[in-house]
């Protein structure tokens, strides 16, 4: 009876219940895992020590990524057999590679070279063995279908870029987790639209895993950080969703998002990429030092310098991120180059608005009725 039920069961016929179940399982597992993580962190002194670059005054556990990883493993193990098993198993393998890399970095510190090598292996496992890659860019910059070697190279670059972009923005309470949650929600919506049940399930499971973490990450008493473990995991998942979405739309010009997929993805990861590009340029050409050196010149640090709290900074960035995603979805039928230009101009303007406002205020060039 169970065998017949499983053979005839199609998640698409019970989509709302299926997605709710996947998210609920991940959330329950995540909630159940964090108390044990707190106890182990305190007993073994696995804490982030406040230092010169720290913006926190208390010792804080850094193993939030462990709870996120366990949640995803449980969901994939329990219900993955009814989906695209091959790709889910390889996702699980890649997540495991990044989990152990991140865990070692959180506990003992890992060299950037070893971390990069592990990220390349994790990405190549999916690119090569599932052929999940960016085939083209919908005509953006004249790029339609790319040669195989260029497609693989560009897809690998996207993985490394997005993984490390999420790692770089993990400097304010709730920021990396909230942006990953919004990205997962956006990709879950897109996956439902294009009937990609495997991506939709993984995306809602990511949401379920992140919700309990964010409640703790934003709390004052029982605070926990996701650490490199968590930031690499969510960065990898967002990169995977991006690659799978763009790649799946390029096989047919009749695809719902054929004319907009690259710009839609850019709107979803706009802030992490903007901050990464800005910080690299600033370090290389202004500070004249390695772009990989650590400092407090990220955009989120600049928001804190303006007097915003962690919650206000995260809220401002996330609200703009949601606005950009919505805007990108609404203009998806325009020429893709026009979409791209509009997104760049509006996105950069919105994220710069507070700095421009502060400059006008400091220089007394702001009308009285606009002064807060």
C-alpha positions in Angstrom: 0.0 0.0 0.0 2.8 2.4 0.9 4.7 1.5 -2.2 1.7 2.2 -4.4 1.1 5.5 -2.6 4.6 6.6 -3.2 4.7 5.6 -6.8 1.5 7.5 -7.5 2.2 10.5 -5.4 3.0 13.7 -7.3 4.0 16.8 -5.1 2.5 19.1 -7.8 -1.0 17.8 -7.1 -0.6 18.8 -3.4 1.8 21.7 -3.9 0.8 24.0 -1.0 0.7 21.2 1.5 4.0 19.8 0.2 5.9 23.1 0.4 4.4 23.9 3.8 5.5 20.4 5.1 9.1 20.9 3.8 9.4 24.3 5.4 7.8 23.1 8.7 10.1 20.1 9.0 13.1 22.3 8.5 11.8 24.9 11.0 11.1 22.2 13.7 14.5 20.6 13.3 16.2 24.0 13.3 14.4 25.0 16.5 15.3 21.7 18.2 18.9 21.9 17.3 19.9 25.4 18.6 19.5 24.6 22.3 22.1 21.8 22.0 24.4 24.2 20.0 24.2 26.8 22.7 25.0 24.2 25.4 28.0 22.8 23.4 29.3 26.3 22.6 29.2 27.4 26.2 30.6 24.1 27.6 33.5 24.0 25.1 34.0 27.8 24.9 33.3 27.9 21.2 32.5 31.6 21.2 33.3 34.7 19.1 35.5 36.8 21.3 35.0 40.6 21.0 38.0 42.2 19.3 39.2 45.2 17.3 36.9 44.6 14.4 34.0 43.3 16.4 30.8 45.4 16.8 29.6 43.2 19.7 30.6 43.5 23.4 29.7 39.9 24.5 31.0 36.5 23.7 28.7 34.9 21.2 28.3 31.3 19.8 29.3 31.2 16.1 27.8 27.8 15.2 24.4 28.9 13.8 25.3 27.3 10.5 25.3 23.9 12.1 21.5 24.2 12.8 20.9 25.3 9.2 22.9 22.5 7.8 21.2 19.8 9.9 17.7 21.1 9.0 18.5 20.9 5.3 20.0 17.4 5.6 16.9 16.1 7.4 14.5 17.6 4.8 16.5 16.2 1.8 16.8 12.8 3.5 13.1 12.5 4.4 11.4 13.7 1.3 14.1 14.0 -1.3 13.2 10.5 -2.7 10.1 12.0 -4.3 12.0 14.7 -6.2 15.1 14.9 -8.4 17.2 12.5 -6.3 20.4 12.9 -8.2 20.6 16.6 -7.9 19.5 16.6 -4.3 22.2 14.1 -3.3 24.8 16.2 -5.0 23.5 19.3 -3.3 23.8 17.5 -0.1 27.4 16.5 -0.9 28.4 20.0 -1.8 26.7 21.4 1.3 28.7 18.8 3.4 32.0 20.0 1.9 31.2 23.6 2.7 29.9 22.6 6.1 33.1 21.1 7.2 35.2 23.9 5.6 33.1 26.5 7.4 33.1 24.6 10.7 36.9 24.4 10.7 37.2 28.1 9.9 34.8 29.0 12.7 36.7 26.8 15.2 40.4 26.9 14.1 40.7 29.4 11.2 41.1 28.2 7.6 43.4 29.8 5.1 41.6 31.6 2.2 43.3 29.4 -0.3 41.9 26.2 1.2 38.5 27.7 1.6 38.5 28.8 -2.1 39.6 25.3 -3.2 36.7 23.7 -1.2 34.2 26.2 -2.8 35.5 25.3 -6.3 35.1 21.5 -5.5 31.6 22.0 -4.1 30.5 24.0 -7.1 32.1 21.8 -9.7 30.4 18.7 -8.3 27.0 20.2 -9.3 28.1 21.8 -12.5 29.8 18.7 -14.0 27.7 15.8 -12.7 24.2 17.5 -13.1 25.1 19.8 -16.0 23.3 22.6 -14.0 25.0 25.7 -15.5 24.3 29.1 -17.0 23.8 28.4 -20.7 23.3 32.0 -21.8 22.2 35.5 -20.7 19.0 36.0 -22.7 20.9 38.3 -25.1 22.3 40.6 -22.4 25.5 42.1 -23.7 24.8 40.1 -26.9 25.4 36.8 -25.0 22.9 34.1 -26.0 24.2 30.5 -25.8 27.8 30.2 -24.5 30.3 27.6 -25.5 30.5 24.7 -23.0 33.9 25.8 -21.5 32.8 29.4 -21.1 29.5 28.3 -19.6 31.2 26.1 -17.0 33.8 28.9 -16.2 31.2 31.6 -15.9 28.9 29.4 -13.7 31.9 28.6 -11.4 32.6 32.3 -11.2 29.0 33.0 -10.2 29.2 30.3 -7.4 32.4 31.7 -6.0 31.2 35.3 -6.3 27.8 34.7 -4.6 29.2 32.5 -1.8 31.8 35.0 -0.8 29.5 38.0 -1.2 27.2 36.5 1.4 30.2 35.8 3.6 31.3 39.4 3.3 27.9 40.9 4.3 27.7 38.8 7.4 28.7 41.6 9.7 25.4 42.9 11.1 22.8 41.0 13.1 20.2 39.5 10.8 21.6 40.8 7.5 23.0 37.8 5.7 20.2 35.6 7.1 17.4 38.0 6.2 18.7 38.5 2.6 19.1 34.8 2.2 15.5 34.3 3.4 14.2 36.9 1.0 16.2 35.3 -1.8 14.9 31.9 -1.0 11.3 33.2 -0.9 11.8 34.9 -4.3 13.3 31.7 -5.8 10.5 29.6 -4.3 8.0 31.8 -6.0 9.8 31.6 -9.3 10.2 27.8 -9.0 6.5 27.4 -8.5 5.9 29.6 -11.6 8.2 27.4 -13.7 7.0 24.2 -12.0 10.5 23.3 -10.7 9.4 21.4 -7.6 12.9 20.4 -6.5 14.1 24.0 -6.4 10.9 25.1 -4.7 11.2 22.5 -2.0 14.8 23.3 -1.3 14.1 27.0 -1.2 11.2 26.7 1.3 13.3 24.3 3.4 16.0 27.1 3.5 13.3 29.5 4.7 12.2 27.1 7.5 15.8 26.6 8.6 16.6 30.3 8.7 13.5 31.5 10.7 14.6 30.1 14.1 18.2 31.2 13.4 17.1 34.8 12.7 14.9 34.9 15.9 18.1 34.1 17.9 20.5 36.2 15.8 18.3 39.3 16.3 17.7 38.6 20.0 19.6 40.4 22.8 19.9 37.5 25.3 20.3 34.2 23.4 22.2 35.6 20.4 24.0 33.3 17.9 26.0 34.0 14.7 25.8 31.9 11.6 29.6 32.0 11.2 31.4 31.1 8.1 29.6 27.8 8.1 26.2 29.4 7.7 27.2 32.2 5.4 28.9 29.8 3.0 25.9 27.4 3.1 23.3 30.1 2.3 25.5 31.7 -0.2 25.9 28.4 -2.0 22.2 27.7 -2.0 21.4 31.2 -3.4 24.1 30.6 -6.1 22.6 27.2 -6.9 19.0 28.7 -7.2 20.4 31.5 -9.4 22.3 29.1 -11.8 19.4 26.6 -12.0 16.9 29.4 -12.7 18.9 31.1 -15.4 20.0 27.8 -17.0 16.5 26.4 -17.1 15.1 29.5 -18.9 17.7 29.5 -21.7 16.6 26.2 -23.3 13.5 27.8 -24.9 12.6 31.4 -25.9 9.1 30.6 -24.8 10.1 30.2 -21.2 8.2 32.5 -18.9 11.4 34.4 -17.7 13.5 33.9 -20.8 13.7 37.7 -21.4 14.4 38.6 -17.7 16.1 35.8 -15.8 19.6 37.3 -15.5 18.2 40.7 -14.4 15.8 39.0 -11.9 18.7 37.1 -10.4 20.7 40.4 -10.2 17.9 42.1 -8.3 17.8 39.2 -5.8 21.5 39.3 -5.0 21.9 43.1 -5.7 23.1 44.2 -2.2 25.7 41.4 -1.6 27.2 42.1 -5.1 27.1 45.9 -4.7 28.9 45.7 -1.4 31.5 43.2 -2.7 32.2 45.3 -5.8 32.4 48.5 -3.7 34.7 47.1 -1.1 37.1 45.6 -3.6 37.4 48.8 -5.5 37.8 50.8 -2.3 40.5 48.6 -0.9 42.4 48.3 -4.2 42.3 51.9 -5.4 41.7 54.1 -2.3 43.4 52.1 0.5 46.0 50.6 -1.8 45.8 47.2 -0.1 44.7 43.6 -0.7 41.0 43.4 -1.6 40.8 40.4 0.7 42.0 42.2 3.8 39.5 42.6 6.6 38.2 46.1 7.7 35.1 48.0 8.7 34.4 49.7 5.4 31.4 47.6 4.3 28.2 49.4 3.5 26.5 47.9 6.6 29.3 49.4 8.7 28.7 52.8 7.1 25.0 52.5 8.0 26.0 51.9 11.6 28.3 54.9 11.5 25.3 57.0 10.5 23.7 56.1 13.8 21.5 53.2 12.8 21.0 50.1 15.0 21.6 46.6 13.7 17.9 46.0 13.3 17.4 49.4 11.5 20.3 48.7 9.1 19.1 45.2 8.3 15.5 46.4 7.8 16.5 49.2 5.5 18.6 46.9 3.3 16.0 44.1 3.2 13.1 46.5 2.4 15.1 47.9 -0.6 16.0 44.4 -1.7 12.3 43.4 -1.7 11.5 46.6 -3.6 14.1 45.8 -6.3 12.9 42.2 -6.7 9.3 43.4 -7.1 10.4 46.1 -9.6 12.4 43.7 -11.6 9.5 41.3 -11.8 7.1 44.1 -13.0 9.5 45.2 -15.8 10.3 41.7 -17.0 8.7 42.2 -20.4 10.9 45.2 -21.3 14.1 45.0 -23.4 16.6 43.2 -21.2 19.2 45.9 -21.6 16.7 48.5 -20.4 15.8 46.3 -17.5 19.5 46.0 -16.6 20.2 49.7 -16.7 17.0 50.6 -14.8 17.9 48.1 -12.0 21.5 49.3 -11.7 20.5 53.0 -11.5 17.5 52.6 -9.2 19.3 50.0 -7.0 22.4 52.1 -6.5 20.4 55.2 -5.9 18.2 53.6 -3.3 21.1 52.1 -1.4 23.0 55.5 -1.6 20.0 57.6 -0.5 20.7 57.6 3.2 24.3 58.7 2.6 23.2 61.5 0.3 20.6 62.6 2.8 23.2 62.6 5.6 25.6 64.6 3.4 22.8 67.2 2.7 22.0 67.3 6.4 25.6 67.8 7.6 26.3 70.5 5.0 23.0 72.2 5.8 21.7 72.0 2.3 18.5 70.2 3.3 15.2 72.1 3.4 13.8 72.4 6.9 10.7 70.4 6.2 12.9 67.3 5.2 15.0 67.4 8.4 14.2 64.6 10.9 
